[in-house]
Amino acid sequence: MTDNPAQPPRLSHRTRPGVKRLPSWWLLPAGALLGAMAGGAYGVAKPPQYTATSSVVAVAAGRSDVDCADALGFAQAYGRVAPQLAVLGDAQVTAGVPAATLRESVQVATSPDAPMVSVSATSSSPGQAADIANAVSGALVTQAGHTKTTTGIRLERLSRALRPTEPSSPSWKLTLLVGASAGGLLGGLALLVRPRRSADAGVAQATVPGPTHAADAHGMLG
């Protein structure tokens, strides 16, 4: 009788000697490192931005039937009018930039308690930021002057925009930290959704021995 020796169990690719798996937590430092590199590169490559602010205040234009509540209401209205083309069209001549650039760089804010309008302009040039803010606020004062007889309210310049000395955009150190935090967060999320290995993934898979030959079967019966 000839025996069919059992074949040695085949090892899966996960349990072969010499193959080491990375620990599951490696996604966290890898994500933080990649995020820090991307954030730092963004902060270095992007030019710094500067912001200058000019303010105007709404006051009565000599009419006795106008009070503080009217001035506050018109200040809110002029704050909504400032980004419109009628004002920016006049400001672009003084600022020396197109109206589309003014619309992208200008932000207008009003106060719920005071009849004041703040015009902020952002640019890569400190001088241009101040020029844009002063040009828009000046155009707004001019527009209010055209209707002061009807409204009883005029705008006066409260403060002129000065050339900023420090950038308002975040530094490369801050963008590096933000990138590292975002990368670590993404790495943690990837770790949570990463499929887990089954309990028997590392167990060797044995093969079933092949059937014996017919002659061996007859020998066993005899």
Disulfide bonds with the S-S distance in Angstrom:
none
